[in-house]
Amino acid sequence: MDINIKELHQRLAAGEKLTLIDVREPWEFQEFNVGGQLIPLGELMNRMYELEDDKNEEIVVYCRSGNRSGMAQALMQAQGFANVRNLTGGMLAWRDTFGDEKP
């Protein structure tokens, strides 16, 4: 199941503690991020153990446009992660709607 930027923004602004995983490259993360843990898509399979404690929790994955995070979502689901949500539109949609605002 996916999540849109407005729902994510509302939940973060309300102070919800969500596990956010940014699967972009480090330079993209440095340019702008919404506070997620950086695990580039190319490193995800080798670093999935870092997320074991959250395996049954809701995890939101995001990237620039939603494509890489869609792949990350599929990889994680194949490894038994129960509730992985892809941020549709990614950081492009976030910045189009909210600019550089971080909740």
N, C-alpha and C positions, 0 to 999 in steps of 0.2 A: 504494500500500500504506500502511496506517495503522500507527501505533505506539501502544501503550498506556502509561499513566503509570508502571506498574511497570517495564517494560522501559527507558523513558527514564530513570527515577530510578536504576536499577542501572547503566546505562551512564555517566551523569554522575558517580555516586558512585565509579565505577571510574576516573574521570579521562579518559574518552574525550573527545576534542575533536570536538564536533558543531557544525554550523552550525544555530543556532536562530533562527527568525524569529517574532517576536511581532506578530501582525497586529491587535491590539486598539488602542484609542485611548490617547493618552498618559496620561490620568488613570487608566485601568485598569492600565497598565504601572507607574505610580508607586505604586499601591496595593499591588501584589504582582507579582513576576516571578521567573522562574527563570534569568535571565541572558541571554536572547536579545536579538537586535538588534530594536529597535522599527521596524517599517515598517507603519503602519496600512493596512488593506485598501484604503481609498480612495486611497492613494498608491502602492500596489504596482506598478501598470503603469508609472507614471512613474519609479519607482526601481529597477526590475528590473535595470538596468545595474549597480547596485551589487553584484549577486550573480553577475555573469558569471564571475568566477574560480571559483565553486563550482558551475557549471552541471552538471558531471558527478559531483559529490560528493553524498553523502547530506545532505539538508536536512530539518529537522523544523520544520513550521509549527504554531503553536498560537494559540488565542484563549481566550475565556471558556469556551465549551462544545464547540467543535469545528465549529460551522457556518461561521463566517467563514474559519477555516483550511482547511476543505474547499473553499471557493470559491477561496482563495489557491492551494491545491494544484492545482486544475484550471487556473487562469490560468497558473501557472508551467509545468505540463506542456505546455500549448498553446504556450508560448514555447520549448520544447525542453529544459526542465530534466528530467534523466533519472531522478532518484531523490528525489522529494519525498514526505515522509511526514507525514500529518496526525495530530496528537495527539488521540486519541479522548477525549472528555469534557473536554478543555481544562483550564484552571486551576480550574474548579469541581471536577472529579474529583481533581485534584492536591491541592487544599486539603482535600477530604473525606477523602482517604487519608493525606496527609502533613502536614496543617496548613500552617503557614508555613515549614516546613523547606525549605531550599535545599541541594541536594547539594554 
